[in-house]
Amino acid sequence: MTDFGADVAFAKVPNKLQEHYGITMSPSTIRLITLSHGEMMYEQECQNDEVLKGAGVEVQIGEIDGSMIPIMTPNEDSADKRKKKELSWQEGRLTLVHEQGHVSPQFSATFLGDVNDVGKGLKNSAIRNGFGRETQFHSVGDGAVWIANQVTDKFGTQGSYLIDFYHVCEYLADAAKSCADINPEEWIEEQKKRLKNNDYQIVIDHLFPYIEEDHIEESKAPVRACHRYLSNRTHQLDYKGALEKGLPIGSGEIESAHRYIIQKRLKLSGAWWKASNVDPMLSLRVVRANGEWDNYWKNLQTA
């Protein structure tokens, strides 16, 4: 039952139970049982604090990214029965870690937790996947300051953070319209080559003459935005070093993971979630993705 509930809408599970096992059960009961196991998985994860063991693997790759989840908040104070709930989109955060050259990642996911909880999940995933006292941890993500801060806080000098190359390219593409109105595509390719050669200062200097005047509002000043973005993150632009070591410069892996871990179950058409139910459901999805599903049920039986 929980196996089905972790993968498909609760309303569809009764048909599957009837088809496979000849069992009749209501969606509400299935929902309660599924979420109760999700809560136990979530509590176990919150209590877990992995401990370093030995030197560890040589290099790991880690990524963090957010995915918007549809949330329903009850509004009991509303006199209008049609407005008894408020709908919004809120961010769930997913982390991914695997050894360089291997494709067996460990995941963690957080919704209600703060950024420190996300960082803790990243570190625990790293340790479970072989992080040790001598492991170098290479992380890739967007320009969110809190992500880089968590990598520094949790991994210290063993960690490094690289801004997602394709995220930088989006800034360059917006700026190109002002910096190279004749052939913007050629201009963008030239800046990409410079960045991959760690000539980021040349790119920054090239942007400077085209920066919009101060009175131009932010939404209409793409060159200013690009110049500021790169200037504030020069210590996170070592693309040449990453490429020479065979390390990724883009965070496409975590973006793909969003689709099959979070979005496949929590972004079904017409489905909205209570905030309190999101972390348990994420735990179900993560335990499955981490290959720990069978161990959970074995431990439950022997408890």
N, C-alpha and C positions, 0 to 999 in steps of 0.2 A: 504493500500500500504506500509506504513512504517512498519506496523506489519510484513508483509511478508519479506520486505527488511532487517529487523533486524535479520531474522532467516536463510534466504537462499540466494544463489548467485543472484545478480540483474538480470542476464540473465534468471533465472528460474521464476521470479515473474510474467512476462506477462501471462504465462500459468495459473498460479494460479488465477490471477485477472479475466481472461477470464472464467475459470472454475467455480469460486464461484460467480462472480458478472456480468459477461458478458461485462467487460470493456476491451478495447484495449489501451495499453500504451507501449511506447518504454522503453527498459532497461535504457537508458540514462536519461530519465525523472524521472523514478523511483529512480534511483541512486541520482539525484539532490535533490529530495523531501525528501528521506529518510535521507540523510546526513544533510540536512538543519535542520530537527528536532533533529538529533543527536547533531548538533552544539548548538542549543538552550538549550538542556538538559545539555550539557557540560558547557555552560556559566552560567547556573543557579547553577550548582555544584561549579564552581569556585568562584562565588559570595557568596555562602553559608558558614556561619561560625557558627556552632551550639553553643548554650550556655548551660552550666550546669544547671540542675534543680533538686534541692534537693539532698538527700543522695545517691540515685541511688540503683541499684541492688548490691548484695553482691560480686559476682565474675563474671568477663567476661574473655573470651578466644579470643585472637586475633592472626592472622597470616598474614605474608607478604611473597610473593614469586614472582619470575619473570617467564615470558613465552616469548619465542622468536617468533617474528612476521615477516613474509616476507615483505620486503619494496622495492619499486621501486622508484629510484631517476632519473628524467629526466636528460639526458646529451646532451644538445643542442649544445655544443661545438665540439662534435665528428663529424668528416668528414665522418665516416663510418656509413651509415644509419642503419646497423645492430647493432650498439652500441649506439643507441640513449637513452638507459636507463641502469642504473646500478642496480643490484640486490644485496640485503644484508639481513641479519637477525638482527633485533634489539629487545631489550627487552621491553615488556610491563609489568607493575607491578600491581599485584592484591592484595587487602587486604580483610580480612574477620574478622568479629567480631560477637560473640553471647554470650548470658548469659550462664553460666555453667548449664548444664542439659537441655538446650533448643536447638532446631535444626532449628531456624529461623534466619539465619545470615543476617547481613547487609554487603554489598560489596562496594568497591570503586576501580577504576582502573585508571592508569595514564600511558601515553606513553611519551609525550614530556616534561612533568613536571620534576622537579628535586626531590631529595630525600625528601626535606622538604614538597613538594606537596603530596608525598606519605604518609608521616607522618600525614599531615593535614587530608587527606582522611580517614586514620585509626582512628584518634581522632573523626572526625565528625560521622563516622559510629558507634563508641562506644557510643557517646552521644545519637544518634538516637535510639540505642538499650538499653538505660537505664543507661549509665555510669553517676555517680554522685560523690559527694565530698568524699564518703566513699567506693566507689567501688575499689576492687583490680583487677588489670588487668594483666592476665597471658598470655604472648606471647611466641610463639614457632617459630623457624626459623633456617635457616642454619647459618654458621659462618660469614656471611657478617657483617662487623663492622657497616656499616651505618644503618642496620636494628635495631640492639641493641641500637645504638645512638638515633634513632628516638623514640623508646619506652621510653627511659630515658627522652628525651627532651619533649615529648608530655604528658607523664603520671607521671613523677617525681617519688616520693617515692611510689605512688600507683601502679606503674608498675614493673613487673619482666620479665626477658628474659631467656629463656631456649634454649640451642642448641638442635636442632632436633636429637633425639637419633639414628635414623637410618642413619643420615648423619655421626655421629661419628663412627658408626659401619662400614661404608665404609672405613674409615681411618684404623680402627683396622684390617679389612680383608686384606688390602694391607700390613700392617705391619706383619701380622701373618706368612707370608711366610718366613720371616727372623727370627722371634722370636720363632717359633714352627714348624720346618720343618717336624717333625714326625707326629704330630696330630694337625694341625692348627685349625680345627673346634672346638675341645675341648678347645683349648687355647682362642679362640674368645669368647666362651660361658662363660668361667671363668671371662674374662674381663668385659663382659656385666653384670654379677652378681655383680661384684665389683662396677661398675658405678652406678647401680641401688641402691646400698647400700651407695652411696656417698663416696666410697673408691677410689676416682679418683687418689689420690696421690700414692696409691699402684700401680695402672695401669701405671702412669707416671714413677715411679721408676723402674718398671719392664721393661719398654721400654728402659731405659737409656743405659744398657750395649750393646744393639744391634744397637745403632745409627751409621749410616754409617760415614765413615771418611769424613773430610771436602772437600777433592778433588773430591768426588763422586757428580755428577750433581744431581740437585733436582729431575728430573724425574725418577732417579734410586735410590732414597733414601726415601722409604716409611716410615721407622721407624722414621727417622728424622722429616718428615712431620707430622706424627701422634703425636710424642712427643711435637713438637712445637705447634701444633693445640690445644692439651689438656692443655698444660702448660699456654698458653695465655688466656684460657677461663675457669679457675677453678671456677670463680664466676657465670658461666652460666651452671653449671652441677648439679644442685640440683634435680636430678631425684627422689631421695627418698622422698623429701618433696612434689614434685608434685604428685607422686603416692599415698602418704598417704592422700592427699586432693582430690583424684579422678580427677586430672587434666591431660591432655594429655602430653606426652613426645615426640610425633611425629607430624609432620606438614602435614600428609596425607590429611587432610580436604581441605587445600588450593590447594594442587596438584590436587585433584579431581575436585575442582571448576574451575581450569584452563581449563579443558576439556569441561565443559558445558557452560562456560561464554566466554572465549576468543577463544579457539581453534576451537570450533564447527562452528564459523562463520568466524574468521579471518585466519584460516589455512586450507581453502579449497584447494583441489588439483588444482594446476595451477594458483591460485589467488595471486596477489601481490598488495600491498597497497601503495598509496602515504602517506608519513608520516603525512601530515596535515589532512588526513581523518581518522586516527586511533583513536584519542581521541573521536571524535563524535560517531564513531561506538561502541567504548567501552562504552560510556555513554548510548547508546541505550540498550546494553546488560545488563548493571548494573541496569538501571532503571527497566527493566523487572524483573531481578532477585530479586530486593529489594521490589517488589510488589507495585511500584509507577507508573506503566504504565497508569492505568486508571486516576489517579489523575493528571498526566501531561496533558492529553487531556481535562479533565474537566476544569482545570485552563486556558488552551489555549482558550477554548470557551468563558470563562467569562472575559478574558483579554480585 
